[in-house]
Amino acid sequence: MKKDHFLYRLNIQIPESFENATAQKDFIVTSTLLLTIIPLAIYTIIMAILTLMGRNNNTRWLDLLIMCLIVFCGLVLVWVRRVKLARYLVVTALFGYSLWVTYQVGFSSVGVLGYVITLLMIHLIIDRRTVFVAAIVIVPALVYVFFQPYELVNPHNLVAYTTMITAIGLLLGLLVGLKDRTDRDLQVSNAIEAAQQAGVSVLSTLNLQETIHRILEELKNIVPHDSASVLLLREGNQLEIVGGSGWDNPEEVIGITFPIPGDNPNSVVIETGQPHILGNAPDEFPPFTQEPHSHILSWLGVPLIEGGKIIGMMAIDSSQPNHFSEEHVRVVTIFADHVAVAIENALLYEIANQAIRRRSILYTASQDVITARADLEKIYSSIHKAAEQLMPCEAFVIALLDESGEHIDGAYLIDKGGRDESIRVPLGEGLSGQVIATGNKFLVDDLLEDKEIDGRHFGHQDQVRSLVAVPFSTGDQVIGMLSAQSYQVAAYTPDDLELLELLAAYAGIAIQNARLLARMEHMANTDSMTGLLNRRAFDRTLAEEIERVKRYGYYLSLMIIDIDDFKQFNDEYGHSRGDDHLKSIAAIIRQTVRNSDLPARIGGEEFSVIMPHTSRLGAQDLAERIRRRIEHTFFEVYSVGHTVSIGVAEYPLDAGSLDSLFDAADKAMFLAKRHGKNQVRTPTQHGGR
């Protein structure tokens, strides 16, 4: 039942719900007919009292009884489900009988009572009352004038009747009008209160998706509508739908963007900062004729303003034309104030959570980088993994300045998940060269439009479109660059640039520490004079290689090289010249052996070469090349010390353990010494060269 029905205005308790529409009509008509009994009963009591007092002898009791029967018949018709017949029959019968009474005797108290009751019933149960009210005022007066004998017409009765009925009609109309306005004000007040309560509800969560869901649910209780959506302003002046209800498939509308400014009513709301109503949307904006908006005829847009800044808007739709009013605007605007605060709080909370998550990722990355110590590959991988969690990283670059300070090495190049080979560029060229040479950071939205970056292409054939790149340093020296790159335009924000800078700070420290540790480890394992492995590193390496041979069963040979007559060399040429001679022979050994071989200086003038995957025969060939090259180099330079004696042994052919392998090679070297020097021997070999 409509809240503006007159029964509400009379404060009659009406049930909130009915089984069906018929039951609702029954209740209204029944209540109205029962209300008419009240004036009849009051009139009857008054007339009875006056009769008993002897002051009334003219009461038309039959007329009164007939009116009561008419009302009773109406109640019977309602009881048998003839509600519509009851409504019009009772009104017509009462009015007609009152006219009959007027025709018979002129204006009497019973006839006027019938008119008054009829007027009351019209206001209660007749929808279009203007014609009926006019008939009650005019028709009885005409009947009285034209159907009564002229001499019986009393002008005072006519004036009194007309004045009374008109006054009652005007009074009822005035009361109805006042009540309508009061009800509208009350409805608006209730709607405003509901909007404020709804606003409190949406403020009770900090989750953005939950907030949007609650906004759309509360809108259903505030303004009748068919569909609604929440839109937020994004970068690039785009208005994006982030939530919707009432659509056949809400997922289809979520993510739709509208340019601001543009040919859409959203632009009007955002640019003016004021609510906007469309009574017939397709006539004003043709896009409303297209899916998924084709069901919309009426449209209401309200801006979301927080801190004087427009952050988005709400759009409310109806399939009925001219559905929304200024009262709807007033209510939704009040709700929108709460909605703007709720969304802003949720966005700030989301930003804070994202910042916490990013800081956590950075902390985890720093721990991974620290634990990696001297393992540069592990450091690179940890930095890349952290960057992937922080921002788009379809391509990722770690570039380092080499020790000469003249070139940039692409130490870690990732493109669409694959690792690419390292490349070298001169300092100042390419993206990495520019970043490291200048110490500048870059945020590029579109490389096709930016002419400052001279990128060097690697990896996938597609063109990287946007990137962030930052330098990292130790002290005041820039030593490298980090760059995250995407195949999408404008994939990065200033926040991404700041995060990459923080990550680069960890990277700079870790990479420099790894370099220092590697340098220290190299120094600890390297003979300072010759640059070969020292004795400690030699012993450890040989033990490791023996274990590998035991596990995998491949060959391993050991070569021991001793400079012939080196003591005499020092006596004749001096120790300084002797040091130079050691360096020269070490260089020949390093240049002659293969990349997989491990040369070392194990004593004063004694050298060794560990040869994995090499049989004794192969080791003999390599030893012979070393011997001949040394002899050829120094034979005509020095009178002594220009040759070497070399012993070769194979594991496990010549020895079953580390110590026995060394002893076997050492024994073979001494065999070479005893048999004339400047030759290669094995433990079981006898005779000359």
C-alpha positions as CSV (number, residue, x, y, z in Angstrom):
1,M,0.0,0.0,0.0
2,K,1.2,3.5,-0.8
3,K,2.4,5.4,2.2
4,D,0.4,8.5,1.1
5,H,-3.0,6.8,1.3
6,F,-5.5,8.7,3.4
7,L,-5.8,5.9,6.0
8,Y,-2.2,6.6,7.0
9,R,-3.1,10.3,7.4
10,L,-5.9,9.2,9.9
11,N,-3.2,7.2,11.8
12,I,-5.1,3.9,11.2
13,Q,-2.8,1.0,11.9
14,I,-2.3,-0.7,8.5
15,P,-0.4,-4.0,8.2
16,E,3.0,-3.8,6.6
17,S,2.2,-6.6,4.2
18,F,-0.7,-8.4,2.7
19,E,-1.1,-11.9,1.1
20,N,-2.1,-10.3,-2.2
21,A,-3.5,-7.1,-3.8
22,T,-7.1,-8.2,-3.2
23,A,-6.5,-8.5,0.5
24,Q,-5.0,-5.0,0.5
25,K,-8.1,-3.5,-1.3
26,D,-10.4,-5.4,1.0
27,F,-8.7,-3.8,4.1
28,I,-8.9,-0.3,2.7
29,V,-12.6,-0.4,1.6
30,T,-13.6,-2.3,4.8
31,S,-11.9,0.3,7.0
32,T,-13.5,3.1,5.1
33,L,-17.0,1.6,5.4
34,L,-16.5,1.1,9.1
35,L,-15.4,4.7,9.5
36,T,-18.7,5.9,7.9
37,I,-20.6,4.2,10.7
38,I,-19.1,6.7,13.2
39,P,-20.9,9.8,12.0
40,L,-24.1,7.8,11.5
41,A,-23.9,6.5,15.0
42,I,-23.1,9.9,16.4
43,Y,-26.1,11.4,14.5
44,T,-28.4,8.6,15.7
45,I,-27.4,9.1,19.3
46,I,-27.9,12.9,19.1
47,M,-31.3,12.6,17.4
48,A,-32.4,10.0,19.9
49,I,-31.5,12.2,22.9
50,L,-33.2,15.2,21.3
51,T,-36.3,13.1,20.7
52,L,-36.4,11.9,24.3
53,M,-36.1,15.5,25.4
54,G,-39.1,16.4,23.3
55,R,-37.1,18.7,21.0
56,N,-37.1,16.6,17.9
57,N,-40.2,15.2,16.2
58,N,-39.0,15.3,12.6
59,T,-36.2,12.7,12.5
60,R,-36.5,10.6,9.4
61,W,-35.5,7.3,11.0
62,L,-36.3,5.3,7.9
63,D,-33.8,7.4,5.9
64,L,-31.2,6.8,8.5
65,L,-31.9,3.1,8.5
66,I,-31.6,3.0,4.7
67,M,-28.2,4.7,4.8
68,C,-27.0,2.2,7.4
69,L,-28.3,-0.7,5.1
70,I,-26.3,0.8,2.2
71,V,-23.1,0.8,4.2
72,F,-23.9,-2.7,5.5
73,C,-24.4,-3.9,1.9
74,G,-21.0,-2.5,1.0
75,L,-19.5,-4.5,3.8
76,V,-21.2,-7.7,2.5
77,L,-19.9,-7.0,-1.0
78,V,-16.3,-6.7,0.3
79,W,-16.8,-9.9,2.2
80,V,-17.8,-11.7,-1.1
81,R,-14.8,-10.2,-2.9
82,R,-16.7,-7.6,-4.9
83,V,-14.5,-4.8,-3.7
84,K,-14.7,-2.5,-6.8
85,L,-18.5,-2.9,-6.9
86,A,-18.6,-2.0,-3.2
87,R,-16.6,1.1,-3.6
88,Y,-18.7,2.7,-6.3
89,L,-22.0,1.2,-5.3
90,V,-21.9,2.6,-1.7
91,V,-20.8,6.1,-2.8
92,T,-23.3,6.2,-5.6
93,A,-26.2,4.8,-3.4
94,L,-25.5,7.2,-0.6
95,F,-25.3,10.1,-2.9
96,G,-28.4,9.0,-4.9
97,Y,-30.5,8.4,-1.8
98,S,-29.5,11.8,-0.3
99,L,-30.6,13.4,-3.6
100,W,-33.9,11.5,-3.3
101,V,-34.4,12.8,0.2
102,T,-33.6,16.3,-1.0
103,Y,-36.1,15.9,-3.9
104,Q,-38.8,14.7,-1.5
105,V,-38.4,17.1,1.5
106,G,-35.7,19.6,0.5
107,F,-32.5,19.9,2.6
108,S,-32.8,17.9,5.8
109,S,-30.3,16.9,8.4
110,V,-30.3,13.3,7.2
111,G,-29.8,14.2,3.5
112,V,-26.9,16.6,4.4
113,L,-25.4,13.9,6.6
114,G,-25.5,11.6,3.6
115,Y,-23.7,14.2,1.5
116,V,-21.0,14.6,4.2
117,I,-20.5,10.9,4.6
118,T,-20.3,10.5,0.8
119,L,-17.7,13.3,0.6
120,L,-15.6,11.6,3.3
121,M,-15.8,8.3,1.5
122,I,-14.7,9.8,-1.8
123,H,-11.6,11.2,-0.1
124,L,-10.9,7.8,1.3
125,I,-11.5,5.2,-1.4
126,I,-12.1,7.0,-4.7
127,D,-8.9,7.7,-6.8
128,R,-10.2,10.6,-9.0
129,R,-12.2,12.7,-6.6
130,T,-12.5,16.1,-8.4
131,V,-15.6,15.2,-10.4
132,F,-17.3,13.5,-7.5
133,V,-16.7,16.4,-5.1
134,A,-18.0,18.9,-7.7
135,A,-21.1,16.7,-8.1
136,I,-21.8,16.7,-4.3
137,V,-21.5,20.5,-4.1
138,I,-23.5,21.4,-7.3
139,V,-26.1,18.6,-8.0
140,P,-27.9,18.7,-4.6
141,A,-28.3,22.5,-4.9
142,L,-29.7,22.1,-8.5
143,V,-32.1,19.4,-7.3
144,Y,-33.2,21.5,-4.4
145,V,-33.9,24.6,-6.6
146,F,-35.5,22.9,-9.7
147,F,-37.5,20.1,-8.1
148,Q,-38.9,21.8,-5.1
149,P,-42.0,24.0,-5.3
150,Y,-40.8,27.6,-5.5
151,E,-42.6,28.6,-2.4
152,L,-40.8,25.8,-0.4
153,V,-37.3,26.8,-1.5
154,N,-35.5,28.4,1.4
155,P,-32.5,30.5,0.2
156,H,-31.0,30.3,3.6
157,N,-31.0,26.5,3.5
158,L,-29.4,26.6,0.0
159,V,-26.7,29.0,1.1
160,A,-26.1,27.1,4.3
161,Y,-25.8,23.8,2.5
162,T,-23.5,25.2,-0.2
163,T,-21.3,26.9,2.3
164,M,-21.1,23.9,4.6
165,I,-20.4,21.3,1.9
166,T,-17.9,23.6,0.2
167,A,-16.2,24.4,3.5
168,I,-16.0,20.7,4.4
169,G,-14.6,19.9,0.9
170,L,-12.0,22.7,1.1
171,L,-11.1,21.7,4.6
172,L,-10.6,18.0,3.5
173,G,-8.6,19.2,0.5
174,L,-6.5,21.5,2.7
175,L,-5.9,18.7,5.2
176,V,-4.9,16.3,2.5
177,G,-2.6,18.9,0.9
178,L,-0.9,19.7,4.2
179,K,-0.6,16.0,5.0
180,D,0.9,15.3,1.6
181,R,3.5,18.0,2.1
182,T,4.2,16.7,5.6
183,D,4.4,13.2,4.3
184,R,6.8,14.2,1.6
185,D,8.9,16.1,4.1
186,L,8.8,13.1,6.4
187,Q,9.8,10.8,3.5
188,V,12.7,13.0,2.6
189,S,13.7,13.2,6.3
190,N,13.5,9.5,6.6
191,A,15.5,9.1,3.3
192,I,18.1,11.5,4.6
193,E,18.4,9.6,7.9
194,A,18.6,6.3,5.9
195,A,21.3,7.8,3.7
196,Q,23.3,8.9,6.8
197,Q,22.9,5.4,8.4
198,A,23.9,3.9,5.1
199,G,26.9,6.2,5.1
200,V,27.9,4.9,8.5
201,S,27.6,1.4,7.2
202,V,30.0,1.9,4.3
203,L,32.5,3.6,6.6
204,S,32.7,0.4,8.7
205,T,35.2,-1.4,6.5
206,L,38.6,-0.5,5.0
207,N,38.6,-3.1,2.3
208,L,38.0,-1.4,-1.0
209,Q,36.0,-4.2,-2.7
210,E,33.9,-4.6,0.4
211,T,33.3,-0.9,0.6
212,I,32.1,-0.7,-3.0
213,H,29.8,-3.8,-2.4
214,R,28.2,-2.1,0.6
215,I,27.8,1.2,-1.3
216,L,25.8,-0.6,-4.1
217,E,23.7,-2.5,-1.5
218,E,22.9,0.6,0.5
219,L,21.9,2.5,-2.7
220,K,19.1,-0.1,-3.2
221,N,17.6,1.1,0.1
222,I,18.0,4.8,-0.6
223,V,16.8,5.4,-4.2
224,P,14.7,3.1,-6.3
225,H,16.7,2.2,-9.4
226,D,17.4,-0.6,-11.9
227,S,21.2,-0.5,-12.0
228,A,24.0,1.5,-10.4
229,S,27.8,1.8,-10.7
230,V,30.7,3.3,-8.8
231,L,33.4,5.0,-10.9
232,L,36.8,6.2,-9.8
233,L,39.2,8.7,-11.5
234,R,42.4,7.1,-12.7
235,E,45.6,8.6,-14.1
236,G,45.3,10.0,-17.6
237,N,41.9,11.5,-16.9
238,Q,40.1,8.2,-17.2
239,L,36.9,7.4,-15.2
240,E,36.8,3.6,-14.5
241,I,33.8,1.6,-13.4
242,V,35.0,-0.3,-10.3
243,G,31.7,-1.8,-9.1
244,G,28.2,-2.3,-10.5
245,S,24.8,-3.9,-9.6
246,G,21.6,-4.5,-11.4
247,W,23.4,-5.5,-14.7
248,D,22.8,-8.8,-16.4
249,N,26.5,-9.5,-16.0
250,P,28.3,-7.0,-13.7
251,E,31.7,-8.3,-14.7
252,E,31.1,-6.9,-18.2
253,V,30.8,-3.3,-17.0
254,I,33.6,-3.4,-14.4
255,G,36.8,-2.0,-16.0
256,I,34.9,0.1,-18.6
257,T,36.6,3.6,-18.8
258,F,35.2,6.9,-19.9
259,P,37.5,9.8,-21.1
260,I,37.2,13.0,-19.2
261,P,36.3,15.2,-21.0
262,G,34.2,13.2,-23.4
263,D,30.8,12.7,-25.0
264,N,29.3,11.2,-21.9
265,P,27.3,12.6,-18.9
266,N,30.0,11.5,-16.6
267,S,32.1,14.4,-17.9
268,V,29.4,16.8,-16.9
269,V,29.5,15.6,-13.4
270,I,33.3,15.5,-13.1
271,E,33.9,18.8,-14.7
272,T,31.2,20.7,-12.9
273,G,31.5,18.9,-9.6
274,Q,27.6,18.9,-9.4
275,P,24.9,16.2,-9.7
276,H,23.3,15.8,-13.1
277,I,20.0,14.3,-14.1
278,L,19.0,12.9,-17.5
279,G,15.2,12.4,-17.9
280,N,15.6,10.6,-21.3
281,A,19.3,9.6,-21.6
282,P,19.3,8.2,-25.2
283,D,18.0,11.5,-26.6
284,E,20.9,13.4,-25.1
285,F,23.7,10.9,-25.4
286,P,23.6,8.3,-28.2
287,P,25.9,5.8,-26.4
288,F,22.9,5.0,-24.2
289,T,21.3,3.2,-27.2
290,Q,24.2,0.7,-27.1
291,E,24.9,-2.3,-24.9
292,P,25.4,-2.6,-22.0
293,H,23.7,0.7,-21.4
294,S,20.7,0.3,-23.7
295,H,18.2,-0.3,-20.8
296,I,18.9,3.1,-19.3
297,L,16.3,5.9,-19.9
298,S,16.7,7.9,-16.7
299,W,20.2,8.6,-15.3
300,L,21.5,10.3,-12.1
301,G,25.2,11.1,-11.6
302,V,26.6,12.4,-8.3
303,P,30.2,13.3,-7.8
304,L,32.3,11.9,-5.0
305,I,34.3,14.7,-3.4
306,E,36.8,14.3,-0.6
307,G,39.0,17.1,0.7
308,G,37.8,19.4,-2.1
309,K,39.0,16.9,-4.7
310,I,36.8,14.9,-7.0
311,I,37.8,11.2,-6.7
312,G,35.0,9.7,-8.7
313,M,31.2,9.5,-8.9
314,M,28.1,7.3,-8.6
315,A,25.8,6.6,-11.5
316,I,22.2,5.5,-10.9
317,D,20.0,4.2,-13.7
318,S,16.3,3.5,-14.4
319,S,14.5,2.0,-17.3
320,Q,11.7,4.5,-16.7
321,P,11.9,8.0,-18.2
322,N,12.0,11.0,-15.8
323,H,12.4,8.7,-12.9
324,F,14.7,10.8,-10.7
325,S,13.8,14.0,-8.9
326,E,15.6,16.8,-7.0
327,E,14.7,15.0,-3.8
328,H,16.6,11.9,-5.0
329,V,19.6,14.2,-5.8
330,R,19.4,15.6,-2.2
331,V,19.4,12.2,-0.6
332,V,22.1,10.7,-2.8
333,T,24.3,13.7,-2.4
334,I,24.2,13.2,1.4
335,F,25.1,9.6,0.9
336,A,27.8,10.5,-1.5
337,D,29.6,12.6,1.2
338,H,30.0,9.4,3.3
339,V,30.8,7.3,0.2
340,A,33.7,9.6,-0.7
341,V,35.2,9.4,2.8
342,A,34.8,5.6,2.8
343,I,36.4,5.1,-0.6
344,E,39.3,7.5,0.2
345,N,39.9,5.7,3.5
346,A,39.9,2.3,1.7
347,L,42.3,3.7,-0.9
348,L,44.6,5.0,1.7
349,Y,44.4,1.8,3.6
350,E,45.2,-0.1,0.4
351,I,48.1,2.1,-0.3
352,A,49.4,1.7,3.2
353,N,49.1,-2.1,2.9
354,Q,50.8,-2.1,-0.4
355,A,53.6,0.0,1.0
356,I,54.0,-2.4,3.9
357,R,54.0,-5.4,1.5
358,R,56.5,-3.7,-0.7
359,R,58.7,-2.8,2.3
360,S,58.4,-6.5,3.4
361,I,59.5,-7.6,-0.1
362,L,62.5,-5.2,0.1
363,Y,63.4,-6.5,3.5
364,T,63.3,-10.1,2.3
365,A,65.3,-9.2,-0.8
366,S,67.9,-7.5,1.4
367,Q,68.2,-10.6,3.6
368,D,68.5,-12.8,0.5
369,V,71.2,-10.5,-1.0
370,I,73.1,-10.4,2.3
371,T,73.1,-14.2,2.6
372,A,74.3,-14.6,-1.0
373,R,77.6,-13.0,0.0
374,A,80.1,-13.6,-2.8
375,D,77.7,-15.5,-5.1
376,L,76.9,-12.8,-7.7
377,E,74.5,-15.0,-9.6
378,K,72.4,-15.5,-6.4
379,I,72.5,-11.8,-5.8
380,Y,71.3,-11.1,-9.3
381,S,68.5,-13.6,-9.0
382,S,67.3,-12.2,-5.6
383,I,67.2,-8.7,-6.9
384,H,65.2,-9.8,-10.0
385,K,62.8,-11.8,-7.9
386,A,62.1,-8.8,-5.6
387,A,61.6,-6.5,-8.5
388,E,59.1,-8.9,-10.1
389,Q,57.0,-8.7,-6.9
390,L,57.1,-4.9,-6.8
391,M,56.4,-3.9,-10.4
392,P,56.1,-5.2,-14.0
393,C,59.3,-6.9,-15.1
394,E,58.8,-8.4,-18.6
395,A,62.4,-7.4,-19.1
396,F,65.0,-6.8,-16.4
397,V,68.6,-5.6,-16.6
398,I,71.6,-5.5,-14.2
399,A,74.5,-3.7,-15.8
400,L,78.0,-3.2,-14.1
401,L,80.9,-0.9,-14.8
402,D,84.0,-3.0,-15.4
403,E,87.2,-2.5,-13.5
404,S,88.7,-0.4,-16.3
405,G,85.9,2.1,-15.9
406,E,85.6,2.3,-19.7
407,H,82.9,-0.3,-20.5
408,I,79.5,-1.5,-19.2
409,D,78.8,-5.2,-18.9
410,G,75.2,-6.4,-19.1
411,A,75.8,-9.0,-16.3
412,Y,72.1,-10.0,-16.0
413,L,69.7,-9.7,-19.0
414,I,66.2,-11.1,-18.7
415,D,63.6,-10.8,-21.5
416,K,60.2,-12.3,-21.2
417,G,61.4,-14.9,-18.8
418,G,64.6,-16.0,-20.7
419,R,68.2,-15.2,-19.8
420,D,70.2,-13.5,-22.6
421,E,73.9,-13.5,-23.2
422,S,75.9,-10.7,-21.6
423,I,76.7,-7.7,-23.8
424,R,79.4,-5.0,-23.5
425,V,78.9,-1.4,-24.4
426,P,81.2,1.7,-24.0
427,L,80.5,4.0,-21.1
428,G,78.0,6.6,-22.1
429,E,76.3,4.5,-24.8
430,G,72.9,2.8,-24.5
431,L,70.6,3.1,-21.5
432,S,73.0,1.5,-19.0
433,G,75.9,3.6,-20.3
434,Q,73.8,6.8,-19.9
435,V,72.6,6.0,-16.4
436,I,76.0,5.0,-15.1
437,A,77.9,7.8,-16.8
438,T,75.5,10.5,-15.6
439,G,74.1,9.0,-12.4
440,N,70.6,10.0,-13.6
441,K,67.5,7.9,-13.1
442,F,64.8,7.5,-15.8
443,L,61.1,6.9,-15.9
444,V,59.9,6.6,-19.6
445,D,56.3,6.0,-20.5
446,D,56.9,5.3,-24.1
447,L,60.3,4.7,-25.7
448,L,58.9,5.2,-29.2
449,E,58.2,8.9,-28.3
450,D,61.1,9.5,-26.0
451,K,64.2,10.5,-27.9
452,E,66.6,10.9,-24.9
453,I,67.1,7.1,-24.4
454,D,69.4,5.3,-26.8
455,G,68.5,1.7,-25.9
456,R,70.4,-1.4,-27.0
457,H,68.0,-4.1,-28.1
458,F,68.5,-7.6,-26.8
459,G,66.3,-10.7,-26.4
460,H,62.8,-10.8,-27.7
461,Q,62.0,-9.2,-31.1
462,D,59.2,-7.0,-29.6
463,Q,59.9,-3.4,-28.6
464,V,60.0,-2.5,-24.9
465,R,57.7,0.5,-24.5
466,S,58.2,1.7,-21.0
467,L,60.9,1.4,-18.3
468,V,62.4,2.6,-15.1
469,A,66.1,2.7,-14.6
470,V,68.3,3.8,-11.6
471,P,72.0,3.8,-10.9
472,F,73.6,2.1,-7.9
473,S,76.9,3.1,-6.3
474,T,79.4,2.5,-3.6
475,G,80.4,5.7,-1.9
476,D,80.6,8.4,-4.6
477,Q,81.2,6.0,-7.5
478,V,78.4,4.7,-9.6
479,I,79.1,1.1,-10.4
480,G,76.0,-0.2,-12.0
481,M,72.3,0.1,-13.1
482,L,69.0,-1.6,-12.4
483,S,66.2,-1.4,-15.0
484,A,62.7,-2.9,-15.0
485,Q,61.1,-2.8,-18.4
486,S,57.6,-3.5,-19.9
487,Y,56.1,-4.1,-23.3
488,Q,53.1,-1.9,-22.2
489,V,52.9,1.9,-22.4
490,A,53.0,3.8,-19.1
491,A,53.5,0.7,-17.0
492,Y,55.4,2.5,-14.2
493,T,54.8,5.2,-11.6
494,P,57.0,7.4,-9.5
495,D,56.5,5.0,-6.6
496,D,58.0,2.2,-8.8
497,L,61.0,4.4,-9.5
498,E,61.4,5.1,-5.7
499,L,61.2,1.4,-4.9
500,L,63.7,0.5,-7.6
501,E,66.1,3.0,-6.1
502,L,65.7,1.4,-2.7
503,L,66.3,-2.0,-4.3
504,A,69.4,-0.6,-6.1
505,A,70.8,0.6,-2.8
506,Y,70.8,-3.0,-1.5
507,A,72.1,-4.2,-4.9
508,G,75.1,-1.8,-4.8
509,I,76.2,-2.8,-1.4
510,A,75.7,-6.5,-2.1
511,I,77.5,-6.5,-5.4
512,Q,80.4,-4.4,-4.1
513,N,80.7,-6.8,-1.1
514,A,80.7,-9.8,-3.4
515,R,83.4,-8.2,-5.5
516,L,85.5,-7.5,-2.4
517,L,85.0,-11.0,-1.0
518,A,85.8,-12.5,-4.4
519,R,88.9,-10.3,-4.5
520,M,89.9,-11.4,-1.0
521,E,89.3,-15.0,-1.8
522,H,91.3,-14.7,-4.9
523,M,94.2,-13.1,-3.0
524,A,94.0,-15.8,-0.3
525,N,94.1,-18.5,-3.0
526,T,96.6,-16.9,-5.4
527,D,100.4,-16.7,-5.3
528,S,101.1,-13.0,-5.1
529,M,104.2,-13.3,-7.5
530,T,102.9,-15.4,-10.3
531,G,99.1,-15.1,-10.1
532,L,98.7,-18.9,-10.0
533,L,97.0,-20.9,-7.3
534,N,99.1,-21.0,-4.1
535,R,99.9,-24.2,-2.2
536,R,96.9,-24.0,0.1
537,A,94.5,-23.5,-2.7
538,F,96.3,-26.3,-4.7
539,D,95.9,-28.8,-1.9
540,R,92.2,-28.0,-1.4
541,T,91.4,-28.1,-5.1
542,L,93.3,-31.3,-5.7
543,A,91.3,-32.9,-2.8
544,E,88.0,-31.7,-4.3
545,E,88.9,-33.1,-7.7
546,I,89.9,-36.4,-6.3
547,E,86.4,-36.6,-4.6
548,R,84.7,-35.9,-7.9
549,V,86.8,-38.6,-9.7
550,K,85.7,-41.1,-7.0
551,R,82.0,-40.0,-7.5
552,Y,81.9,-39.8,-11.3
553,G,84.8,-42.1,-12.4
554,Y,86.6,-39.9,-14.9
555,Y,90.4,-39.4,-15.4
556,L,92.5,-37.0,-13.4
557,S,96.2,-36.3,-14.0
558,L,98.7,-34.3,-12.1
559,M,101.8,-32.5,-13.4
560,I,104.7,-31.3,-11.3
561,I,107.2,-28.8,-12.9
562,D,110.6,-27.9,-11.5
563,I,113.0,-25.3,-13.0
564,D,116.3,-26.9,-13.7
565,D,119.3,-25.3,-11.9
566,F,117.3,-22.4,-10.5
567,K,119.7,-21.9,-7.6
568,Q,122.5,-21.3,-10.0
569,F,120.3,-18.9,-12.0
570,N,119.8,-16.8,-8.8
571,D,123.5,-16.9,-8.1
572,E,124.4,-15.8,-11.6
573,Y,121.6,-13.3,-12.4
574,G,120.4,-12.3,-8.9
575,H,117.2,-12.8,-7.0
576,S,115.4,-10.0,-8.7
577,R,116.0,-11.5,-12.1
578,G,115.0,-14.8,-10.6
579,D,111.6,-13.4,-9.6
580,D,111.0,-12.2,-13.1
581,H,112.0,-15.6,-14.5
582,L,109.4,-17.3,-12.2
583,K,106.7,-14.9,-13.4
584,S,107.7,-15.6,-17.1
585,I,107.6,-19.3,-16.7
586,A,104.2,-19.1,-14.8
587,A,102.8,-17.0,-17.7
588,I,103.9,-19.7,-20.2
589,I,102.3,-22.4,-18.2
590,R,99.0,-20.4,-17.8
591,Q,99.0,-19.7,-21.6
592,T,99.7,-23.3,-22.6
593,V,97.2,-25.2,-20.4
594,R,93.5,-25.5,-21.2
595,N,90.7,-23.5,-19.5
596,S,89.7,-26.6,-17.5
597,D,93.3,-27.1,-16.1
598,L,94.3,-25.6,-12.8
599,P,97.9,-24.3,-12.6
600,A,99.5,-23.6,-9.3
601,R,102.9,-22.6,-7.7
602,I,103.6,-25.1,-4.9
603,G,107.1,-24.2,-3.9
604,G,110.0,-21.9,-4.6
605,E,110.7,-22.9,-8.3
606,E,108.2,-25.7,-8.4
607,F,104.8,-25.6,-10.2
608,S,101.9,-28.0,-10.7
609,V,99.0,-28.4,-13.0
610,I,95.8,-30.3,-12.0
611,M,94.2,-31.8,-15.2
612,P,90.6,-33.1,-14.8
613,H,89.3,-35.5,-17.4
614,T,92.8,-36.1,-18.7
615,S,94.6,-39.4,-19.0
616,R,98.3,-39.8,-18.3
617,L,99.0,-39.9,-22.1
618,G,97.2,-36.6,-22.6
619,A,99.0,-35.1,-19.7
620,Q,102.3,-36.2,-21.1
621,D,101.5,-34.4,-24.4
622,L,100.6,-31.2,-22.6
623,A,103.7,-31.4,-20.4
624,E,105.9,-31.8,-23.4
625,R,104.4,-28.7,-25.0
626,I,105.1,-26.7,-21.9
627,R,108.7,-28.0,-21.7
628,R,109.5,-27.2,-25.4
629,R,107.9,-23.7,-25.1
630,I,110.0,-22.9,-22.1
631,E,113.2,-24.2,-23.6
632,H,112.5,-22.4,-26.9
633,T,111.8,-19.1,-25.0
634,F,114.8,-19.0,-22.8
635,F,117.5,-21.2,-24.4
636,E,119.3,-18.3,-26.0
637,V,118.6,-15.9,-23.1
638,Y,120.1,-17.6,-20.1
639,S,122.9,-20.0,-19.7
640,V,121.2,-21.9,-16.8
641,G,117.6,-22.2,-15.6
642,H,116.2,-22.2,-19.1
643,T,114.7,-25.7,-19.0
644,V,112.3,-27.6,-16.7
645,S,111.9,-31.1,-15.6
646,I,108.3,-32.4,-15.4
647,G,106.7,-35.5,-13.7
648,V,103.2,-36.7,-14.7
649,A,100.9,-39.2,-12.8
650,E,97.3,-40.3,-13.3
651,Y,94.6,-41.1,-10.7
652,P,93.8,-43.9,-10.1
653,L,96.2,-45.6,-12.6
654,D,99.4,-44.5,-10.8
655,A,98.0,-43.8,-7.3
656,G,94.9,-44.6,-5.1
657,S,94.9,-41.5,-2.9
658,L,95.6,-37.8,-3.0
659,D,98.9,-38.1,-1.2
660,S,100.1,-41.0,-3.3
661,L,99.1,-39.2,-6.5
662,F,101.3,-36.2,-5.5
663,D,104.1,-38.5,-4.5
664,A,103.9,-40.4,-7.8
665,A,104.1,-37.2,-9.8
666,D,106.9,-35.9,-7.6
667,K,108.7,-39.2,-8.1
668,A,108.4,-38.9,-11.8
669,M,109.8,-35.3,-11.7
670,F,112.8,-36.5,-9.8
671,L,113.3,-39.3,-12.4
672,A,113.4,-36.6,-15.0
673,K,116.1,-34.8,-12.9
674,R,118.2,-37.9,-12.5
675,H,118.1,-38.8,-16.1
676,G,119.4,-35.5,-17.5
677,K,116.7,-32.9,-16.7
678,N,114.7,-31.0,-19.4
679,Q,112.3,-33.9,-20.0
680,V,108.9,-35.4,-19.0
681,R,108.6,-38.6,-17.0
682,T,105.9,-40.8,-15.5
683,P,106.3,-42.9,-12.3
684,T,106.9,-46.1,-14.3
685,Q,108.9,-44.7,-17.2
686,H,112.6,-45.2,-17.5
687,G,115.3,-44.2,-20.0
688,G,115.8,-40.9,-21.9
689,R,113.4,-38.4,-23.3
